[in-house]
């Protein structure tokens, strides 16, 4: 297992104890975040003759088309589509190895029990693997499952809202035994304002099965802890539960960048530089040169979105984009923009592009050495028009804390961009033929 744990975090005690078991199973285990389109491999198992091919089969569709036998291609992509839709999936396919022969490879997946946006699975030689996989611990008891999750997880009964289980991360974050024998209920755990939201949350769960939003909870000392919360309905052994995943919000000064308050305003000189830009490249040049603080990005890219035409047009600024023509075109399907629209996101952070399964990352970013990025969307009348992407050649360069100061630049940037795009021909503005 990766010494840095899942998604770069330190492994939990249970993950550490499972390391030996995972290494003893002839399979490559993985976890996929469908919102970020990021895949993380949980161990280092290698299939003889397919050391590089096995991980790339799930990450790079161009590679998959080269190594999966043509007769098995439909079955492979049907399985992949189910994985991305968080459906249980299995497939047996033949993959060509380094010697030109093929191996039968089994792919198994299931929705991640610890993440609303995740899928977990394995990929390996198929000999006796299915029996091994189905008895190797994925069906272990619920307490062990939630102990694997690094974020605080709390389970409460739907009927009386009594907390019945909490993982070690929740105990550590809130400094108390939430599932103690005396029986803590959500009324004791939630702050007054959040408690008033609970009927609305319950109503949302009844109709949609999930709810996302801010909640404030009380820790063991009665102090307020502000959290982003995901709640979903969870049925187990005839009992209906509320599954709460809580993310305590970062405090002032964390990660050494960005601080905590509202972002300030750009200087008059920066606003004037935006106003003086005459085309997209010069506008991106101003943005790259006037990043907050020391600057996190090595390059910046604007992606113009034409959803109905299934097209995005990108223009980059910075050394990594020197050989990229202005208005370089890629499909909308599989793009960053598609994920923003599909999941109604206000930004995307990618910590490590090498973990990605998104086609655009393997075609556009990875070949140029871009290892992490921060994508900011811009909408008009509720329709996604542009995505601004700050790029770095280092992994984990951007975080929810250190991107905050960038907010101050966006109003002046968007105003200048609208002015520049308004000066283009109608076809260039809309991505379609001119009506002139």
N, C-alpha and C positions, 0 to 999 in steps of 0.2 A: 504494500500500500504506500502511496505517496507520503513521504515523511512530513509534508505540510498539511496533510489531511484533506478533506473534501473542500473544494473551492478555495484552497489556500489557507483554511483555518486549521488550527491545531486539532489533531484527532481527539475525540472524546475517549474516556477510559474504555468504554465498550468497543469502540472502533479499534483501539489498540489490542484488546484481547482477541478481536476477530481477525487480526492481521494474519496470524498463523493459519487459521482455518481457510481464509481466502487463498492464501498462497498454496495450500494443499489441494485445492480443487482445480482440475485442468480446464479452466475457463478464464476469460477476460471479462471482468465485471465493470459496468459503467453506469453513470448517472447522467441524464440529460435534462437540462432546464430549457423548456420549450419557449419561454418568453425571451430569454437571452440567446437561444439557440447555441448553448454551450454544452459540450460533452466533456465529462471528467472520467478518466479511467481509474478504478479503485485499486487495481493491483497491476503487476508487471508480467502477467502470464504471456508467454510467447508460443505460437504454434509453429512447429518446425517447418521451415520453408516459406512461412508467411509472416515473418517478424514485423515487417513494415506494413504489409497489406491489410492485416486484420484491423488495426485502428482506423486506417484511411478509408476502409469500406464504408464505415458509418459517417465519416466526416466529409469526404470529398466525393461527390457523385460522379465526377469525371473519371476518377480512379475506379469506382465501383463498376462503371460500364466497361472498363477495360479488362477487369479480372473475373467478374461473375459470368458464368457460362450463359450464352444467349438463351438457351432453353429454360434457364431458371430466373431470367431477368424480371419477368412480370411478377413472379412470386416474391422476389426480393423487394421490389419497389412497393408492392402491396403491403408487405410487412413493414417497410419503412414508413409508409403513410400512416399506418395504425399506430406506430410508435410515436409519431409526431402529434397524433390526435389523442394521446394518452389512453389508448386502448390496449388491452392485453393482446399480445401478438406472438406468433411463433412461425418460423420458416426453416426449411432445410434446403440449403443451396450449395452448389459446387463452385469453388473458387480456385482459379489457377495459381499454382505455387511458383517459386523461383525457377524450377526446372521445367516448367511448361505442363506439368501434370496438374491434376486437381484434387482437392480435398473436400469432403462433405463437411459443411459448417452449419451448426445449429445456432439460430438467433432466437432468444426468448426475451420478452419484456413484460412489464406490468406497470400500472400507475404507482408512482412513488408514494408510500403511505405517510411520508413526513413532509411532503411539499405539494401545494396545490398546482404547481406548474412543472412538476417533474415526472420523469419516467426512469425506472431502473431496469437493468437487464444484464444479460451475459451473451457472449459470443465465443464459440469454441469448437474444436473437433467434437463430433456428435457421439462417439462411441461411449455408450452407457452414461452419457452426460446428463440426459434428461432426468433419469432417476436420481442421480447425484444432486442436481440442482434443486429438484423439488423437495429434497429432504435435508438441504444443507443449512436451513435457518431462516429462509424468507418467511416461513410461517411461524416463527417463534412468537412468544406472547407479546402483548401490546406494550408492556412496560419496557421490554428490551428494545422494541422497535423505536419508541419515542426517545429512549436513551441515546440512540444514534444521532439524534438531531441536535445540531449546535445551537439553534435558536430556542428560546423558552417555549415549551408546549404545555398547555393546560387542557385537561378534558373534564367536562362537567356534564352531569345528567340533564337531559332536556326537561324532564318532568319537574324536578325540585331545584335545579340549577346548583346542585351540590357538587363541588370539585371532588372527583374520584381519583384523579391521577395527575401527576406533574413530573416532567423529566428533570434530570440534574441541572440542566441549564436554567430552568425556571427557578429552582431552589436557590441557585447561586445569584441570579439576577435580582430576585426580590427578597432574598435574605430570610426566608421562612419556609416551613413545611406546608405547602398549599394543600396537600392531600392528607393532612393529619387526621387522626382517629376522631377528633372532636367534630370534624366535618365542616370545613370552611365552605361558604356558599359564595356565588358571584356577587351577591349584595354586599358581602364583607370585603371583597377583593377589588371591585370597581369603585372609582371615585364617583361623587354624586352626579356630576355632569354626564359621565359615561353611562351611569346606571339609568339615567333618563332615556338614553338611546336604546336600551336593551329591547323594549317592545318592538321598535322599528327594525332592529337587527334580527329578531326572531321572525318577524313577518317576512323579511327578505329571505331568510333561510328556508322558510316554508315554500316559497315560490321559486327560488333559484338554486337553493342548496348551498349557497356561499355568500359571504359578505366581506368586504375589505374597507378599512378606514382607520382613523385615529381613535384610540381609546386611552384613557388615563387610569392607571391602577395604583393601588396602595401597597408599598413594600412592608416588610416586617416591622419597621419603625414608624409606620403610618405616613411616610413621606410619599409625595406624588411622583410617579414615574410615567412619563409621556411615551407612548408606544404607537407604532404602526401595527395594526392587527389584521390577521386573516382568520375568519371563522367559517367553518363548514359543518354541515350535518354529517354525522358518522354513525352508522348502525353496526352494532356488534353484539352477537349472541342474544338477539331479541331486544336489546336495549338501545335507545336513541341517545346519542351523546352530542355535545357541542365540542368541536375540536378547535382550539384557539392557538394560533402561532403568533407570538408577540415579538416585535423588534424594538427594544428600547432605543429612543432617539439619541443621537450623539450629542455630547455636551460641548460647551465652549472650549476651543483650543484643541480638540481631538485631532490627531493625525498631523498636527503642526501646520496646517494650511487652512485658510478660509475663515477662521474664527466662527462666531455664531450669529451675530446679528444680521439685519437685512443688508444686502449688498448696497454699496454706495453708488454714486453717479459717475459716469466717465467725465474726464476733464474737458473743458471747452476745446482744447487742442485735438483731443481724440474725436470729438463730435465733428469738428471741422474737417479732420482727415477723412472721416466716413463720407461727409458731404461732398468732398472734392473727388472721390473715387469715380472713375468714368466707365469702368467695366467690372465684370465679376472678379477677374483675377486681381485687379488693383484693390478692390474692396476686401478680398481675402488677405491680401498682403498687409493692409492696414490692420485687420483683425489679428493676424498672426504676430505683428510687431507690437501690438498694444495689449497683450494678455495681462491679466492681473498678476501682481507679484513678479516672481521669476519666470512665470510661464510654464505650463505643463505640457503643451503640445509642440511637437517638432514640425507638424504640418497641419493644414486645415483644408477641408473639402466641402463644397456645396453640392448637394444632390437635389436637382429639380425633379419633381414627381409628376408623372403623367399616368395616372392610374388606369384610365379607360384605354389608353394606348399600350398598356403593359410595358412601360418604359420609364427608366430614370436616366437623367443626363448629369454626369458628374464633371466638376471642374476643381482641380486641386492647386494648392499653393504650398511650396516647401520643397526641399531637396528630393524627397521620395516621389514627388509628382512631376519632376522635370521632363520625363519622357511621356507623360500622359497628355493627350490632346484635350483641349477645351471642349466640353460637351460630349465626352466619351460616353457611350450608351450601353446600358445593361438592362436586363429584364426587371420589371417591378416584382414579379414573383420570385421569392427567395431573397429579396432585398431587406435592408434595415427598415425602410419605409413600410413594407408589408407588415412587419411585426408591430410597428408603432400603431398602425391602423387596427390591426387584428385585436390587440390587447389594450387599446386606448391608453397608450403610454405617454407621459410627458417628457421622458428622456430614456436613453438606453446607455448603460455602462457595460463595456466588455473588458474584462480583466486580462484575458489571454486569448488572442485570436486562434492560437494553435489548438484550443479546445473546441472551436466552433464547428457546427455542422451546417452553417449557413453558406450557400454557394457564393454569395458576394464576397465573403471573407476570404475564401480560397482563390477567387479569381482576381480580386482587386487589392485587398489589404496584405495578405500573407506574402505574395510574391514581391511586394515592395518593402518588406521588413517591418510592417506596422504590427505591433504586438498588442496594443490596447487602444481603445477609443471611447469618446463621449459624444453621443449623438443627440442633438437638440432639434425637435420638429417645429415648424411654423405652419399655421393653418390660416385659411381664409374662408369665412362662412362655414366653418366646420369641416372643410375639406383640406387634407394635407397637400401643401404646395411645395415646400422646401424642407430639406433636412441639412443642418450644419453639423459637420463631424470634425471634432478635434482629435488628432491622431498622434500617437507616440510610438517610438521604436522600443520602448520599455514596457514590460508587463506591469499590470496593476498600477498604472500611472494616475488614474482618475478614481475618485471616490465620491460618495454622496456629500461628503463634507467639503472637500477641496474644490468642487466645481461651483460652489455657491457664488463666489465673487464674479464668475463669468456672466451671471444674470444681468449685471449692470450694463453690459455692452449690447444686449440683444435689441433693445428698442431703437437705438441709433443705427445699428446694423440693418435691422429689418426695414427701417425707413429708407435708408440708402439703397438697399436691394430692390425695393419696390420701384424707386425712381429709375434705377438702371434697367430693370426688366420692362418698365413701361415704355422705354425708348426703343425696344426691340420690335421687329415686325410681328404682326398678329400670329403668324404660324410659329415663330420662335417663342412667343409668350405662352401659347396654349399647347404646343407640341403637335399641332395638326396643320393641315394645309390652310393657306391664307384664303380669306373670303373676298379679298380685294380684287 
